[in-house]
Amino acid sequence: MLGTGGGWDQVLGEINPLVEWRRKMGWTVDVLRLDNTQDANTVRQALQTYYRDAEVKPEAIAICGDTDGQFPFGYFDKRAGAAYPYESDFDFGALEGDDMLPEASVGRLVFEAATGDKSLRNIVAKTIHYEADPFLGEGNDAGWQKHGAVEATSPTAVSTIDICRWSKK
């Protein structure tokens, strides 16, 4: 897990139940705090150093923070000539070499506040609840987890359209 610089103590307090849940499930979880999270290249360098030195190499990275707001966290702008940013976290997972195959998957826990409505606390509670007591389905709905894929993004982002096109292939 990768933490945001601003309000870190509050974020850590809210993310800790998820960290402990993951450890209980047998995952190796480390929390990396970075004070400068707005510069994507600085974050990537810190991740590469961590990856190089880690005894257990991370397979997944969870970023705690949004691209702006109270808990800002940098991103790579892949706009390729467009007038608007095309926010990407892909490069954070490319930790070794210069190929296009990432060493780790990357996700973001995007929240507006540490507590309250639309908060990190709610995201953590929902994640733990879903994993601890998943809906398994009944009858023809049983086993649906083996046949699904999920992609989440802003409904107005170009990436939503791209994902729909790619998933049809």
N, C-alpha and C positions, 0 to 999 in steps of 0.2 A: 504494500500500500504506500502511496506517495502522498504526502500531506502538503497542504497549502501553508504559505508563510503567515498570512494575517489571521489572527484569531486561532492560532494553532492549539492552544491549551483546550479551548472549548471544543474544537473539532476532534481532537484526540479523545476527549471524554465521551463524545457521542459515537465515535467509530470503534471504540474499544470493545463493545459487545460483539461486533461483527468479527473483529480480530480474534477474540477468544472463541467464538463459534467456529471459525475456520480452523483454528488450532485443535479444537475438540474433534473436528471432522478428519483430522490427520494431516492437514496442510501445514507446510512450513510458511509462516507469515512473519515478515519483517516490516516495520514501519520506518520509512525514510522521511525525515523532515528536511525540507529545503527552505531557506530563508528568502531566496530569490526565485520565485516560481513563475514570474512573468516573462522571463527570457527562455524561450523553448530550447535554445542551444545549450544554455547553462544546465537546464534540467536534463537534457539528453546526455551531456557529458557526465553528470553525477550518476545517472542510471548506468551508463557504460562502465564507469569505475566500480560501482557496486556489483554489477554483473561479473566483471573481470575478477573481482576479489571474493565473490560469494562462494561458500562451500557448496551450498545448494542453489543452483541457478534458478532464478524466477521464471515461471512459465506464464504468469499473468501479472499485470500491473494495474492497480486501481488508483486512478487519480481522484483526489478529493478536492473538488473545486470546479468552477465554471470558467469560461474564457473571459468573463468580466464580472462585475458585481462585487459583493462583499468579500468573496473568497476567490480572487482571480488566479488563474493558472494558465500559463502560456500554451500556445498551440503553433502548429506549422501552417502557414498560409499557402495553400495550393491553388490559388485562384487562376493561374495560367492565363493571364490577360483579361480576366473578368474584372468588372468594376467593384465587386464585393468580395470579401474574404471567403475562402473555402476552407474552413477550419478542419484540420486533420491532426490526429494523434498517432498516426501510423509510425512516424519516425521514432517515437519514444520506445517502440517495441523492437526496432532494428538496432540491436545492441552490440553486434559483433560483425566485422567484415563490411563490405560495401555492396552486398547483393540486395535483392528485393525481397528476401525471405526473412520475416521478423523472427527473432528468437522468443518473443513473448507476445501474448495478446494484450491489448490495452483497452480499458474501459474507464469511464468517468462516473463518479457519483456527483451529480450536479444538484445543487441545493441553494436556496435563497437565504437560509438561516440555519444555525446549528440546532435550534429548538423551535417549536411552534409549527404552524402550518407550512407546508412545502419545505420541510426541514430535513437535515441529515438524520436526525433521530427517527423520523418516520420512514425514511428509506431503509435504514438499518433494521428497524423493527419488522417492516414488510419482508425484507430479504430473509431474515432469520425465520420468520413465521412460514414463509413459502417453502423454504428448504426443510424445516423441521416437521411440517405437516402439509405436504403437497397434496393437491387435488389429483387423485389418481384416475378418476373417472369410473364409470360403471358401464357394463354391457359393451356396446360398440365403441363407446368413448374411452374404454380402458386402454392404456398403453400409448396414449396420444403423445407422451413426452419423447418417444422414440421417432416421431415423424415430424417434428417441428423445428423451425429456426426462427430466431427473433432478431430484428434490427430496429434500433430506436434512434430517432433523430428528430429534428424540428420538421413539422409538416410543410413548412414553406421552403426548406432547404433543397438545393439542387441534388444533394446526395440522396434524398428520398426517392427521387425519380431514377437516379442511377441504380440504387439498390433494387427497385422494382424491375428495371431492365435486366440487370445482372441475374436476378433470381429466376427469371423466366428461361434463361439459357440452360 
